[in-house]
Amino acid sequence: MFLGSATAAGAMAYLGGRRAASADAGSDSPGPDPAARERRARDAILAAETETQEHYDTLRAELINHLSPVIVIQNDDQGGLYTLVHNGEQESLHPVSEIFELAKSIAHVPLGSYSIVAPYLSHRLPDLPGSARLDQHDVDMVAFKGPGAKGRVGPLRDFGTTLTTARQQLGSADLPRRLEAASGRILDGALGFIDESVERGHFDMESFENFAGPLRGVRPRRGGPQVRRRSSRRPRGSRSASGSAEDRRSTRITCSEFPPHSLDVKHLIRVGITR
């Protein structure tokens, strides 16, 4: 564990500068003041950490000259920048396919929709599956504008315009068939939710759950507002985003399989959307 930590630290650029030593521990004379004795004792203990950090900094500074080969991974929105350090030379690339970004973009659509409506939600805790996990204080903080505030429809309508363009172009993006089918379902659901919300002039957690719930396998509540699924006429010659009935029964890629901030290559391989 210690060797691995030192190697990882040495792989990053060493910025230089040793940590400043702790303040003088003071005189060793016993003295009558209990507080002073306690301070000297604690300073003596902290001195061990000060010297440990100094030796660790020295190790990092020297180790970087002996690391070869090593791969340094810097996380980013493109799946990570991988840098190979070998024999004093560096080579960097993004090895993750663009499919990663495309899948993540669609998978985040429910999150984007929720980010728009959240400030305008009611402060009342909804009676929905999983609502027992909600905390009233959290709801109060997120719904900081409330349902009566103005300006709630414009951003949602603008987001709908962006999603409409993505939906219209989906068939020309040359995506794997299963990813295209899943993307179509997510976009259609989001556009139906947006159309319904704009028409009603307001939105609530129940209408959002009726849109997002089925994407992760949760059935919408009976009697609640139902979100229409917007159909999309596709250009002639483009592939169908929905696939055959057999494909829909045997293939299921939902938002739960692409959770925000946790989509990676393993997810793509697991659901079989890589070519």
HELIX and SHEET records of a PDB file:
HELIX    1   1 PHE A    2  ALA A   11  1                                  10    
HELIX    2   2 PRO A   34  LEU A   63  1                                  30    
HELIX    3   3 GLU A   98  ALA A  107  1                                  10    
HELIX    4   4 VAL A  109  VAL A  117  1                                   9    
HELIX    5   5 ALA A  118  TYR A  120  5                                   3    
HELIX    6   6 SER A  131  ARG A  133  5                                   3    
HELIX    7   7 GLN A  136  VAL A  142  1                                   7    
HELIX    8   8 VAL A  153  GLN A  169  1                                  17    
HELIX    9   9 LEU A  170  SER A  172  5                                   3    
HELIX   10  10 ARG A  177  ARG A  200  1                                  24    
HELIX   11  11 MET A  205  ALA A  212  1                                   8    
HELIX   12  12 GLY A  213  ARG A  216  5                                   4    
HELIX   13  13 ALA A  245  SER A  250  1                                   6    
HELIX   14  14 CYS A  255  GLU A  257  5                                   3    
HELIX   15  15 VAL A  265  ARG A  270  1                                   6    
SHEET    1   A 3 VAL A  70  GLN A  74  0                                        
SHEET    2   A 3 LEU A  81  HIS A  86 -1                                        
SHEET    3   A 3 GLU A  89  LEU A  93 -1                                        
END                                                                             
